[in-house]
């Protein structure tokens, strides 16, 4: 009698195989969901990193026109450097507030013998301006940098670093002529 009971187990094997197969499918789908969720989250984090990196690398301002140096008191030392900046195409507005001692944009100076991290500067607007202190699309800002602390004389190669609150630093390298005049265009 026991022999007859154990003879036909083919259905039992098929049922066990089906249960194991279903278990594998369920476990695989849980792992797939976990991996896809982690992948989409890491993609979002990567996208955020790319955009913040681009914001830090792309310059939001560009130099426009000539750079002028002035020696107002004829002592053979540059008193001011004047240049014009504009917003790059498609760039976000830049706060160029020039209240005394709290400029949003920092301008530094360096040459072969000295480094000054922050120079005083003022701003004037050329052409259209909507009355606020944001440099926006279509506006030109004329920056006048006070060079009295730098002792910039003739035949000196120097760099002004224009550091906006966001975006890349603009390095403006120029050389003063051998003889310092009242008004000079720097190259």
C-alpha positions as CSV (number, residue, x, y, z in Angstrom):
1,X,0.0,0.0,0.0
2,X,2.8,2.4,0.8
3,X,4.4,1.6,-2.4
4,X,1.3,2.7,-4.3
5,X,1.2,6.1,-2.5
6,X,4.8,7.0,-3.3
7,X,4.7,5.9,-6.9
8,X,3.2,9.0,-8.6
9,X,5.0,12.1,-7.2
10,X,5.2,14.0,-10.5
11,X,2.6,16.6,-9.4
12,X,4.5,17.2,-6.2
13,X,7.7,18.1,-8.1
14,X,5.9,20.5,-10.4
15,X,4.3,22.3,-7.5
16,X,7.6,22.7,-5.7
17,X,9.3,24.0,-8.8
18,X,6.4,26.5,-9.3
19,X,6.8,27.8,-5.7
20,X,10.5,28.2,-6.1
21,X,10.1,30.0,-9.4
22,X,7.5,32.4,-7.9
23,X,9.9,33.0,-4.9
24,X,12.7,33.8,-7.3
25,X,10.5,36.2,-9.3
26,X,9.3,38.0,-6.2
27,X,12.9,38.4,-4.8
28,X,14.2,39.6,-8.2
29,X,11.4,42.2,-8.5
30,X,12.2,43.5,-5.0
31,X,15.9,43.8,-5.8
32,X,15.1,45.4,-9.2
33,X,12.8,48.0,-7.5
34,X,15.5,48.7,-5.0
35,X,18.2,49.1,-7.6
36,X,16.0,51.3,-9.8
37,X,15.1,53.5,-6.9
38,X,18.7,54.0,-5.9
39,X,19.7,54.6,-9.5
40,X,17.1,57.4,-10.0
41,X,18.1,59.0,-6.7
42,X,21.8,59.0,-7.7
43,X,20.9,60.4,-11.1
44,X,19.1,63.3,-9.4
45,X,22.1,63.9,-7.1
46,X,24.4,63.8,-10.1
47,X,22.3,66.3,-12.0
48,X,22.3,68.6,-9.0
49,X,26.1,68.3,-8.8
50,X,26.5,69.1,-12.5
51,X,24.3,72.2,-12.3
52,X,26.0,73.6,-9.2
53,X,29.4,72.9,-10.8
54,X,28.3,74.8,-14.0
55,X,27.1,77.7,-11.9
56,X,30.5,77.8,-10.2
57,X,32.5,77.6,-13.4
58,X,30.5,79.7,-15.8
59,X,31.3,83.4,-15.5
60,X,28.3,85.6,-15.0
61,X,30.0,88.8,-16.1
62,X,32.3,89.7,-19.0
63,X,34.6,92.7,-19.6
64,X,33.4,95.1,-22.3
65,X,35.6,97.7,-24.0
66,X,38.9,99.2,-22.9
67,X,40.6,99.4,-19.5
68,X,41.6,102.9,-18.6
69,X,44.2,103.9,-15.9
70,X,44.3,107.4,-14.5
71,X,47.0,109.3,-12.6
72,X,45.1,112.3,-11.3
73,X,48.0,114.0,-9.4
74,X,50.8,113.4,-11.9
75,X,53.0,111.5,-9.4
76,X,53.8,108.6,-11.8
77,X,51.5,106.3,-9.9
78,X,48.2,105.0,-11.1
79,X,45.3,106.3,-8.9
80,X,42.4,104.5,-10.5
81,X,41.6,101.8,-13.0
82,X,38.3,102.0,-14.9
83,X,36.6,99.2,-16.9
84,X,33.2,98.2,-18.0
85,X,31.4,94.9,-17.3
86,X,28.2,93.4,-18.6
87,X,26.2,90.3,-17.9
88,X,27.0,87.3,-20.1
89,X,24.2,86.2,-22.4
90,X,21.7,84.1,-20.5
91,X,23.5,84.8,-17.1
92,X,21.7,85.4,-13.9
93,X,21.7,89.0,-12.5
94,X,24.7,89.9,-10.3
95,X,24.4,92.1,-7.2
96,X,27.0,94.8,-7.6
97,X,26.0,96.8,-4.5
98,X,28.8,99.3,-3.7
99,X,27.9,100.5,-0.3
100,X,31.0,101.5,1.6
101,X,32.9,98.5,3.0
102,X,30.3,95.8,2.0
103,X,30.7,95.2,-1.7
104,X,29.2,92.0,-3.0
105,X,31.7,91.8,-5.8
106,X,35.3,91.7,-4.4
107,X,38.2,93.0,-6.5
108,X,41.7,91.9,-5.7
109,X,45.1,93.0,-7.0
110,X,48.4,91.2,-7.6
111,X,51.7,91.9,-9.3
112,X,55.2,90.5,-8.9
113,X,55.8,92.2,-5.6
114,X,52.4,92.5,-3.8
115,X,49.0,91.0,-3.3
116,X,45.9,92.9,-2.1
117,X,42.9,90.8,-1.6
118,X,40.3,93.6,-1.5
119,X,40.4,97.0,-3.1
120,X,37.8,99.8,-2.8
121,X,35.7,100.4,-5.9
122,X,32.7,102.3,-7.0
123,X,30.2,101.7,-9.8
124,X,28.6,103.9,-12.4
125,X,26.0,102.9,-14.9
126,X,26.5,103.4,-18.7
127,X,23.3,103.6,-20.8
128,X,20.1,101.9,-19.6
129,X,19.7,100.9,-15.9
130,X,16.5,100.2,-14.1
131,X,17.7,101.9,-10.9
132,X,18.6,98.8,-8.8
133,X,22.0,97.5,-7.9
134,X,21.7,94.3,-10.0
135,X,23.7,94.0,-13.2
136,X,21.1,92.6,-15.6
137,X,20.8,91.7,-19.3
138,X,21.4,94.8,-21.4
139,X,23.1,96.9,-18.7
140,X,26.7,98.1,-18.5
141,X,28.4,98.8,-15.3
142,X,31.5,101.0,-15.2
143,X,33.7,100.0,-12.3
144,X,36.3,102.5,-10.9
145,X,38.9,100.8,-8.7
146,X,40.9,102.8,-6.2
147,X,44.5,101.8,-6.8
148,X,46.0,104.1,-4.1
149,X,47.0,101.2,-1.9
150,X,48.7,99.3,-4.7
151,X,51.5,101.7,-5.6
152,X,51.1,100.8,-9.3
153,X,53.8,102.5,-11.3
154,X,55.0,102.4,-14.9
155,X,55.9,99.3,-16.9
156,X,54.3,96.9,-14.4
157,X,52.3,93.8,-15.3
158,X,49.4,93.3,-12.9
159,X,46.2,91.4,-12.5
160,X,42.8,92.5,-11.2
161,X,40.7,89.6,-9.9
162,X,36.9,90.4,-10.1
163,X,35.2,88.0,-7.8
164,X,31.4,88.0,-8.1
165,X,29.2,86.4,-5.4
166,X,28.5,83.5,-7.8
167,X,30.2,82.3,-10.9
168,X,33.8,82.3,-12.0
169,X,36.5,84.8,-11.1
170,X,37.4,87.2,-14.0
171,X,41.2,87.7,-14.2
172,X,42.0,90.9,-16.0
173,X,45.8,91.1,-16.7
174,X,47.2,94.4,-18.0
175,X,50.5,96.2,-18.2
176,X,51.1,99.9,-17.5
177,X,53.1,101.8,-20.0
178,X,56.7,102.8,-19.2
179,X,55.6,106.4,-18.5
180,X,52.5,107.0,-16.4
181,X,50.3,109.6,-17.9
182,X,47.1,111.3,-16.7
183,X,44.9,108.9,-18.8
184,X,46.1,105.7,-20.3
185,X,44.5,102.8,-22.1
186,X,46.0,99.6,-20.7
187,X,46.8,96.5,-22.8
